Amino acid sequence: MKLNLLSCDAPRPDKRAISKCILEISSQMNQSLCNELTEILLDGDVVDVEVADKNTASALRALRKLSIDYEIIE
């Protein structure tokens, strides 16, 4: 499944937690790429992430917990 991460509405977003979440839900990313994507997301740009099928429900729950707005593409 593909997701667009649209924005983070948390008053004080935790960069480390967001990066770790992206790393855990993504199917093929490393830590440095997740750190860069976190910065891009917090700057206000959309980030495209491919989620492993087995992680779908837990991935969406984790994103909501971090106040990340997302859009399901596929």
SULCOR-V124793 format. One line per field, one symbol per residue. psi: psi as a letter, one per 40 degrees, with the letter a starting at -180 (. if undefined). burial: # if it has 24 or more other ideal C-beta (glycine too) atoms within 12 Angstrom, else .. A space follows every 50 residues. Layout:
psi=???
burial=???
//
This chain:
psi=iiihhdihehdghhdddddddddddidgiiddddddddddddeeihhhhh hhdeeddddddddddefhhihhd.
burial=..#.#..#.........##.######..#....#..##.###....#.## #.......#..##..#.#.#....
//
